[in-house]
Amino acid sequence: MPLLRSRSPAPPPSGSGARRASNTSTIPPGPGHGHGSLLSPDLHSPSQNEASHDTILFPQVYQDAWGMADTSRSDLERCRIFLLRFTNMSADVGLNTAVRSIVANQTRYNSIISIALGIKENIFFSRHADFTVSPLLQATRFFLIKSGLAGTIGKFTCSPQVRELLDFFFDPTLHRNLDPPLPANAQMVSYKYPSGRLKVCIIGGGPSGLASAISLAEKGAGNIEVHVWERRWIINPHTGRVDYPATAKRRDQVVTLQDSVTNLLSPKSYAALFAGRPERVWPGSANIQIRKVEDRFLARCQDEEFKGLIHLHPEGVNREELAQGKCGDFHVLLGTDGAASWVRGSYFRGYEKERGRSYALGLAFDRGAKGGLPWSQSLNMFLTLGQTRYLLNASDFDGRGYLNMQLTEEEWDHMVGVDGQPVTFGSPGYLGRAPEGEKEGRVFRPSTMRETNLWKSIEDGLKLFGFKEEEVINVVRIPIVVQAVREGVRQLPLEDSRSVKRPHALVAVAGDAAMTVHFWPGRGLNSGIKAGIALGDEIMHALNGGRFVGLELGAMKEYNDFIMKLQGREHDKRSIPILNQSGSPEMLGWLLKQAQAVPDTVAIEWLVGAMTQIAERLEQRADWYFPREVNIEPQIRIVLRQMHSLTLREMAVSFPWPTREMAGAEVLPIRSMKPEEKQKWVQQLWGMLNIERIKEVRERARSPGPGAGQGSTARFEAPRARGARSPSPNPVARIKVESPAGSRPTSPQPGTGALDPSALAVGGAGLRRSNASKSVGGHARRYSNANALPVPVPGPAPLPTPPTDAQYRVDNDEYYGNIPIGNLADGVNRISLSANRSYHYKQPQGQEVDFGDGGLTRLLSVKRPNGSVLSDAMALALFRVGETD
């Protein structure tokens, strides 16, 4: 009488002669035979409820059927006898016939491996119908364990055929034990579950994809197998290794990698990344070219220790090819295929959101044999942070990098070659003549129109950092789309899972495929590396906890949570402040139009003041890498005097970087942090929370009325340091004073430290149109030589000089003198303007001038501001421009 009775399996695919083993089979004891009746009374019987994810339980009847007492038989003979006994215990006629045919064909199935392969291919058809366990699956697992084959999992001596076999039967996403379970009184034997590898398929071999592969292989410790697909690679015919062809268009941009990120790498990966020579530039970070990151991570993936764990495929893959089985089997599909990711577009459609966009021009340069950079890296930083029109990311090691320039919509449309086609990474433009092999039509059109304001802006960008035209190797326009997915993990659709050997797979995204950031504040590559490290952490954490069983979305919940938190940090605290300030094409275009109203002296003094304050603050940091510049202000003035007048005004109205809004606790994969770094990070986070709490208490005490604390315009404020080296904007300068038409401001009183009240400023400050440069023919006059920085004199009557103890009256009649308001931890003073306040300057004669509302933050937060909003914002925060000259 049968001991095991199985439900009939589902019919096999059309045209197949064998029947498929169902994973929903049950194994109740046959009539009159309980499992316990075949067991010796002293055998331990673990409960199935006590079994962990790394334990597999078998009925004692399997142990008896193997024939432990008969030592004269080989494992192959025992395996055949065991399977015949299994068919005697099973009530499924079709299944029994298929198993017996395999056992009987001793010519073809002449080893335990071939028998197991026969069961896999002829009965299971190399695919699991679901994640539960059938009696035949469990029986096959048993004889693989008893024969010792399962013990080869994870060993390099394991052949690919055996590797595939064991990964199939001991798939980490399958349940370990029979479902439904055996009766509670059933005697069981337990073994350690020899889990197969989790297979991850990565689409895209850029820095994020390679970092993910390395993290998974390192942390997986043999339990994860990674396949990376990248169309830009080739097999080097000389070395046999995967490499980039000499003709490949590579990314020459220089990026800044934070120490808090690179310290998460293993010592070997860190050494491979920087080749033992990190280039220190920004505090707490190092500069490196993207192409070097790709080259070095690609070489790291081919280290001997990752043999059999990381597989590199020099081919591209699209969705149709994936569905047709080009990538083979996998549990997790990871999209790291960049901002134009087809993985995101295919599987996260409807789960994407765009938060803003910006346009930029990129000039790639290579100083060749000269090497190095024209100015010191410290001076480059001060010039970069003091405005947001231009951005330099460059390496002083080899004199290569990118100079970027934010563009308006109109300027973007002019980023074409003389053939009218846009200049892109795939088809860049060139200054002067196109290099050999390139079409002459790829000459950058603005470089042939040298009297235009656009070309002068580009030319001045080069002058700002000391570059010459002949050092520029190509020009591209760069769309910056701040975009993210609402979820970082989803289930792969069934129609694309046909090559997967189980019911479905999961799909996730990382790097630019998960979120794109505004590269002015950077962090895109940092985020990609962090995501790769977090992926390795969370997949291994889930594997070790048995959460991949059933391959549910919850298996990668913690990775998804990390991506969502990372998006919030990098978008809300870095990209969005830049977009709100000057990053959007509409806002930048409007700001540049208003630059005509800025007096030349005001523009250069604002820039010098902001840059020297930034220098003072950065050089006081404990992690500042460079020697202190004792003559930084003269250097800045020399650089700025080479530039056209209108360029200086455009730089001034773009404002310094909103560094305060970018501050905050970093989102890091905490499982990879070293104990000392984790403790430091927690302390920093706690300190930031305390600072925010103190600021909130002070704000409430200062502004107890409705709406208090709203609408801060501190995002635009130049950082103010203690003991600044030159006069710079202060609270007096930040309050606009209207004077009679035709008047002009006076110079600040000696010893007061106060600048001209009409100087370019933030938080409600303004400049009168009467102080602007005169227009010529309806266009702003651009001086061919700005060394003298001529100042227009629109009127004879000077504005009364504010007293040293100038007071400001807020709507509740409370007076403030030169008192630090909103004193922050870094010693920087600022005034926070509320959306419902009106600010006044009280003149000595008692007259008061109203400066309007202070809700600039609210106005600039509008995604695509209309003309009315832009006008209001300008009146509130920038110039207070009149409508007539």
Residue, then its C-alpha position, 0 to 999 in steps of 0.5 A: m500500500p503506498l506511503l506517499r500519495s501525490r496530487s496529479p501534476a499539471p500537464p506538461p507543455s504542448g508536445s512534451g511526452a513527460r508529465r511535470a512535477s507539481n510543486t503543490s503536491t501533498i504527501p499525506p501518510g497512506p491508509g494504515h501507515g503513519h510515518g512514525s511506524l517506520l522510525s526507531p524510537d530513539l531518533h530525534s524528531p525536529s518540528q517543522n515549525e522550529a526549522s529556520h531558513d537554512t535548515i531543510l527537513f526530510p521524513q525519516v522514511y527518506q532516510d530509511a529508503w536510502g539504505m544507510a545500513d547497506t554499505s556495500r552499494s555505491d551512491l549511484e546504486r542507492c540513488r536508483i533504489f531510493l527513486l524506485r522506492f519513492t515511486n512505490m510510495s507515490a500515487d501519481v502514475g504519470l510521475n512514477t512512469a517518468v521517474r522509472s524511465i530515467v532510472a531504467n535508462q542506465t546508459r544515458y543516466n549513468s551518474i547521480i548528476s545525469i539522473a538529477l539533470g534528467i529529472k530537472e529537464n524531463i519532469f520539471f522542464s527546467r522551471h519551477a511552477d511556484f515556490t512551494v515544494s513537491p515530494l519529487l523536488q524534496a526527494t531529489r534534494f535528499f539524494l543530492i545531499k546524501s551523495g555529497l554533491a550538494g556539498t560542492i555548492g560555493k566551491f570553485t571545483c564545482s563544474p558549471q553543469v553541477r552549479e546549474l543543477l544545484d542552483f535549480f534544486f536549492d534555489p534560495t527563493l524556494h521553500r525549504n520544506l513540504d507544503p502543506p507540512l507533514p503531520a505534527n507527529a511525523q518523525m523528521v531528519s534535518y540537514k543544513y540547507p545548501s542554498g544555491r546562488l541568488k542571480v542578479c542581472i545588471i543592465g548597464g556597466g557604468p560606475s553604478g552598475l560596476a559598483s553594484a556588481i562589486s558590492l554584491a560579489e564581495k558581500g555575497a561571499g559566494n552566494i550571489e552571482v552577477h551578470v553585467w551587460e554593457r554595449r560599450w565593452i569589447i573583448n580585448p584581443h590582446t589580453g582577453r579581458v573585457d575593456y573599452p575600445a580605443t574609439a569609444k566616446r568616454r565621459d571626461q567629466v570630473v566628479t567629486l566622491q565624498d569620503s563618507v561614500t568611498n570609505l564604505l568600499s572594501p580596502k581592495s576596492y578603495a585602492a583600485l578606485f584611486a590607484g593609491r592616489p586620491e586627489r583632494v579638492w573639496p573638503g572631505s572628498a576627492n576628485i576623479q574622472i568618470r572614465k577612470v572610475e569605469d576603467r578601475f572598477l571594470a578591472r576590479c570586477q575581473d580580479e581573480e577573487f570574483k571568478g565565477l561570481i561576476h560575469l561581464h557581457p560586452e553586449g547591449v540588451n533591450r526589453e525585447e531581447l530580455a523577454q526572449g531569454k538573452c540574459g538567461d535566468f535571474h532572480v533580480l534585474l537591476g537597471t543601472d542604464g542611466a538617465a534614459s533607462w529603458v528598464r525604468g521606462s519599461y517597468f516603472r512607467g507611472y511610477e516616475k516623477e519629474r521635479g524640475r529641469s535645467y540646461a547646461l553647456g559642457l566644455a571638455f578640456d585637456r591641457g595636454a603636456k602642460g598638465g595641471l590647472p591654471w589656477s589653484q584648486s582652492l581658488n577654483m573652489f571660491l570662484t565656483l561657489g560664489q556664483t551659480r552661472y559657471l561650474l568647474n570640475a577638473s583634475d589638477f593631476d592631469g589637467r582634464g575636466y569639464l567647465n559647465m555653464q547654466l543656460t537659458e531656454e534661448e541659449w539652449d536652442h543655440m547649442v548646435g553645430v554649423d550644420g544646425q544639429p545639436v551638440t551632444f555627447g554622441s555628436p559633440g561640437y568643436l571650437g574652430r576647426a573640427p578634428e580629423g575624421e569629424k564633419e566640418g558641420r560639427v563646428f560649434r556655431p556660437s564660436t563662429m559668431r564672436e560678437t554675440n553675448l552668448w559667445k562672450s559668456i562662454e569666453d568669459g567662463l574660460k577666462l574665469f578659470g584661466f583656460k584657453e580656447e585651444e585647450v577645449i577638446n569638445v562642446v556638448r549641451i547637457p539636459i539636466v532633468v531632476q527625476a525619480v521613481r516613486e518606488g525602487v523595486r517592482q515585480l517583473p511582468l510575467e511576459d518578460s519572465r519567460s526565461v526565468k526559472r521560477p514564477h517571476a523575478l524582481v526588478a530594481v533600479a539604481g544610479d541615474a536610472a533610479m534618480t537624476v540630480h542637478f549636477w551643480p551640487g553633484r552627488g549623482l555618482n556618490s548616490g549611485i555608489k551608495a545605492g550599489i553598496a546598499l543593494g549588496d547589504e540589503i540583499m545579503h541581509a534578506l538572504n540571511g534572514g530567509r526573506f527571499v523565499g517566495l521572492e516577494l517585494g518585501a524581500m527588498k523593502e529595505y533597499n527600496d526604503f534606502i532609495m526613497k530616503l536617498q531621493g529625498r536627501e539629494h533632491d529636496k536638500r541639493s537639487i531643488p535649492i539650485l533649481n529654485q535659485s537659478g537652475s530652471p531655464e525660466m528663472l535663469g532667463w529672467l534673472l539674466k534680463q534683470a542683470q542689466a539693472v545692476p551697477d558694475t561696481v555693485a556686481i564686482e563687490w558683491l562677487v568679491g565679498a561673497m567669494t572671500q567670505i566663502a574662502e574664509r569659512l572653508e579655510q577654517r574647516a578642520d578638513w581643509y586640504f590646501p594651505r591658506e591663501v593669504n592674498i585671495e581677494p587680490q587674486i579674485r579681483i585680478v580674475l574678475r577684471q578680465m571679464h566683460s561687464l555684463t558677465l559679471r552682472e549675470m554671475a552676481v544675479s545667479f547668487p552664491w551656492p545655497t549651501r545652508e539649504m544643502a546642509g543636513a545629515e547624509v543618507l548612508p548604507i549604515r550596514s557598511m559603515k565602520p563602527e567609528e564612522k557610524q558613531k561620528w555620523v550619529q553624533q553629527l546627526w544629533g548635533m544637526l537636530n539640536i541646531e534645528r531645535i535651537k533655531e526653531v525656538r529662536e524663530r518662535a521667540r522672535s516671531p510669535g505671530p501667525g506664519a512666523g518662520q516661513g519664507s526664509t530667503a537665506r538660500f540666497e545669502a552669501p555665507r558670512a564669516r567672522g572677520a571677513r577679509s573685505p567688505s561684504p553684504n551685511p544686514v544693512a545692505r540686505i534691506k532695500v532703500e528707495s530714494p528719489a528718482g535720479s539719486r544715487p547711493t553713497s559709499p559706506q561710512p568708514g568704520t561702519g562695515a556697512l555697504d551701500p544700501s542699494a547694493l545687490a543683496v538678498g532677503g528683500a534687498g533691491l537695486r534701483r533702475s536708475n543705478a543700472s547701466k544704460s541700454v544701447g539700442g535696447h540692449a545692455r551695453r557690454y564693455s569690451n574691457a571691464n578692468a576699470l568697471p565704469v560706474p554710470v552716474p544717473g543722478p546728483a542727489p545722494l541718498p542719506t547715509p544710514p547711521t551705524d546703529a540703523q534700526y529695522r522695524v518689523d510689523n510688530d514695532e520691535y526694533y533690531g539694531n546691528i544684532p545677529i538675527g538667526n545666529l547659526a552654528d557656523g557664526v553666519n548671521r542672517i535675517s529670515l523674512s516671513a511671508n506675512r511681514s513688511y520690512h521698513y528702514k527708519q531714516p533719521q528724519g523719521q520717514e519710513v520706506d516700505f520694502g514689501d513682503g518677504g515671501l521669496t522662498r514661497l514664490l521661488s518654490v513654484k515649479r514653473p513660475n509665470g511672469s507675475v510670480l517672477s516679477d513679484a520675486m524680483a521686487l521682493a528679493l533682488f533689485r526692487v527695479g522701477e519701471t522707468d529709468 
